C-alpha cells in the first residue's frame, strides 16, 4: 500500500507543474479507470474498518452536507474534513476579533496602543 501511495504522490507532483498536452492526461485517466475497475472485483472496506472498529449500528457515516459533491466521508478523507473545520474556525476567529476591535474603536474603548483593555481575560 505504501508503494501505491508513493507512486500516486509522484504522479500528482508531476501533473501539477507539467506542460503536457491534454492527451497525456486523458491517457492517465483511462489507465486509472482501468485500475479502479480491476479493484472493484475485491472486497471493499470502509474508512471506519481501516482505522478501527466498525461504527455502532445506526451511526451516521454519510456526511454529504459537509463534503458536498463527493458524496461520502470515505471519499474525502479524515484529514480533509479536519482541515476544513480548522479553516472555518480560524476564519471565524479572525472575523470575530476584527469585529470586536472595530466596534471598540468606534466606541473609543481602545487604549493608546490600539488594544482593547481587559481583552486578555
C-alpha positions as CSV (number, residue, x, y, z in Angstrom):
1,X,0.0,0.0,0.0
2,X,2.9,2.4,0.8
3,X,4.3,1.8,-2.7
4,X,1.0,2.7,-4.3
5,X,0.8,5.9,-2.2
6,X,4.3,6.8,-3.2
7,X,3.6,6.2,-6.9
8,X,0.4,8.3,-6.7
9,X,2.3,11.2,-5.0
10,X,4.9,11.1,-7.8
11,X,2.2,11.2,-10.4
12,X,0.3,14.1,-8.7
13,X,3.6,16.1,-8.2
14,X,4.4,15.7,-11.9
15,X,0.9,16.6,-13.1
16,X,0.7,19.8,-11.1
17,X,3.5,21.6,-12.8
18,X,3.6,20.0,-16.2
19,X,3.1,21.4,-19.6
20,X,2.0,18.1,-21.0
21,X,-0.7,18.1,-23.7
22,X,-4.3,17.1,-22.7
23,X,-3.8,13.7,-24.4
24,X,-1.4,12.7,-21.7
25,X,-3.9,13.5,-19.0
26,X,-6.6,11.5,-20.9
27,X,-4.2,8.5,-21.0
28,X,-3.6,8.8,-17.3
29,X,-7.3,9.0,-16.6
30,X,-8.0,6.0,-18.8
31,X,-5.4,3.9,-17.0
32,X,-6.7,5.0,-13.6
33,X,-10.2,4.0,-14.6
34,X,-8.9,0.6,-15.7
35,X,-7.2,0.1,-12.3
36,X,-10.3,1.1,-10.5
37,X,-12.4,-1.4,-12.5
38,X,-9.9,-4.1,-11.6
39,X,-10.0,-3.3,-7.9
40,X,-13.9,-3.5,-7.9
41,X,-13.5,-7.3,-8.0
42,X,-12.2,-7.3,-4.4
43,X,-14.0,-6.8,-1.2
44,X,-14.2,-3.1,-0.3
45,X,-13.7,-1.9,3.3
46,X,-14.9,1.4,4.6
47,X,-12.7,4.0,6.2
48,X,-14.0,3.1,9.6
49,X,-12.9,-0.5,9.1
50,X,-9.4,0.6,8.2
51,X,-8.9,2.9,11.2
52,X,-10.7,1.0,14.0
53,X,-13.8,-0.9,14.9
54,X,-16.9,-0.6,12.9
55,X,-19.3,2.2,13.9
56,X,-22.3,1.2,16.0
57,X,-25.4,0.1,14.3
58,X,-27.4,3.2,13.1
59,X,-24.4,5.5,13.3
60,X,-24.3,8.2,10.7
61,X,-21.4,7.5,8.4
62,X,-22.6,9.7,5.5
63,X,-21.7,13.4,5.7
64,X,-22.7,14.6,2.3
65,X,-23.9,18.0,3.5
66,X,-20.3,18.6,4.7
67,X,-18.5,17.0,1.8
68,X,-20.7,18.3,-1.0
69,X,-20.4,16.6,-4.3
70,X,-18.0,13.9,-3.1
71,X,-21.0,12.1,-1.6
72,X,-19.4,10.4,1.4
73,X,-16.9,10.8,4.2
74,X,-14.9,7.9,2.8
75,X,-14.3,9.8,-0.5
76,X,-13.0,12.9,1.1
77,X,-10.9,11.5,4.0
78,X,-10.4,12.4,7.6
79,X,-7.6,14.9,7.1
80,X,-9.6,16.9,4.5
81,X,-12.6,17.3,6.9
82,X,-10.3,18.2,9.8
83,X,-8.6,20.9,7.7
84,X,-12.0,22.2,6.5
85,X,-13.2,22.6,10.1
86,X,-9.9,24.1,11.2
87,X,-10.0,26.6,8.3
88,X,-13.6,27.6,9.1
89,X,-12.8,28.1,12.8
90,X,-9.7,30.1,12.1
91,X,-11.6,32.4,9.7
92,X,-14.4,32.8,12.2
93,X,-11.9,33.7,15.0
94,X,-10.2,36.5,12.9
95,X,-13.6,37.7,11.7
96,X,-14.8,38.0,15.3
97,X,-11.6,39.7,16.5
98,X,-11.8,42.2,13.7
99,X,-15.4,43.0,14.6
100,X,-14.6,43.4,18.3
101,X,-11.6,45.7,17.6
102,X,-13.6,47.7,15.0
103,X,-16.5,48.2,17.4
104,X,-14.2,49.1,20.2
105,X,-12.5,51.7,18.0
106,X,-15.9,53.2,17.1
107,X,-16.9,53.4,20.8
108,X,-13.5,54.9,21.8
109,X,-12.7,51.9,24.0
110,X,-9.2,51.3,22.7
111,X,-6.1,52.3,24.7
112,X,-3.1,54.3,23.4
113,X,-1.7,51.2,21.6
114,X,-5.0,50.5,19.8
115,X,-5.7,47.5,22.0
116,X,-8.9,46.6,23.8
117,X,-8.4,46.9,27.5
118,X,-9.0,43.7,29.5
119,X,-9.3,41.6,26.3
120,X,-6.9,39.0,27.8
121,X,-9.4,37.9,30.4
